[in-house]
């Protein structure tokens, strides 16, 4: 253990369900020595249609639960929660707290050739305007088209594959974005990379998809490096908690992460409650 | 001006010549509101074959020159200088100091599908082993093949286009890397993106090229954001200094950056000398 033990901490990652596993997969790939403690709030998923106050309350509860473990960084791997709760959580914790919105925005600006950027997300994320603000803060000349796709998270959480029904749901969800001349599309929900092939089939190969998950892992790597928090040796095992059915969570997680995972159920009623501002 | 005036500072960028303009181009694209103060040490270019001690001395001189301007961050946009002088410079300055090696390494790990990564750079960069260390520190299982290409920087500085001679020089330089099954190639010298099409023609479309320049601008954006140092309003004009011929520098800079630039000559004899450890 190093002097302060800080590099030995795990990376806490939370999401409304299985979507944040797309961030975990990238953390395992881009930072293979690091360990993760994950909480997927499957029982209360989706967060998208909930009020900002409720999402803030749930997020704070989960962060307090994860804080039982020694953490060196925290990732709010849910766009809805990032949009409404990131600032609050940052103010409460001394460790680096990353959301998934600005990494996706920065990556989109990096790859966009024509400055015409689409954003898809839950109602909560799109209504918050978080991506549009993050993009335009950096470059006010960008053309940004945001569109809520409330049917896509339930599609992913159902574990449905490449079926005709799935293709129809995706086609209908993305219809308003076609013909807008977009060159880049931000997958503004960590669930969406799980159906990226269906989205590309609908939007066309010429529209570059930005996975906030990949980009967030990349920025986590950057931040840990600049703060001297990367581990030297392999970390211990990662841990996964879900408020829903652990078997169903394990099936999706092991399929997506391509490795065995240890999943425990943690009822949301037992989560610490906390004062919400 | 904000309270501390910190967000109003410029981004200092230095290179052995015109190569760092690839970083400037990406900073202008990814952070269009920010201003840059650039120093290209064309007179003493290339740095690649020089001793580590000499490169450290030149780098320190230039950093002290750039410090006459209010800077909020500094980018050592030269791989050779990053490899040997980054740590020294970091210890001397309180502002964030970025090199170009670890951003390129992190990006390569992000895109590599098979973990077979090539690195091309100057002799100085390759001999330092900086990329290999940065890559293997994150993932010791990677296969890394490094190769020095001393003929490429002079090719770029000559401003040569897509000529038969240029193609021959590139073919000969890259020959040892062919047939090694690489999936990713790090352009470990900021000059190389200027001849990226020639490199792709030689290596094949299936090898993904990583431009340290693009990735460094992306990480700069991340760091400035997390430190609250991004400007809100457009910054004043950028400034370019060269120790060589300002007209020839201006020609390459305006062609590459696609905008008029203000270039001043600054003789290296007039640079501040400083104690080198």
Interface residues (C-beta under 8 A of the other chain):
Chain A: X26 X29 X30 X31 X32 X33 X96 X102 X103 X106 X107 X109 X110 X137 X138 X139 X141 X214 X217 X218 X219 X221 X222 X223 X225 X226 X230 X232
Chain B: X26 X29 X30 X31 X32 X33 X96 X102 X103 X106 X107 X109 X110 X137 X138 X139 X141 X214 X217 X218 X219 X221 X222 X223 X225 X226 X230 X232
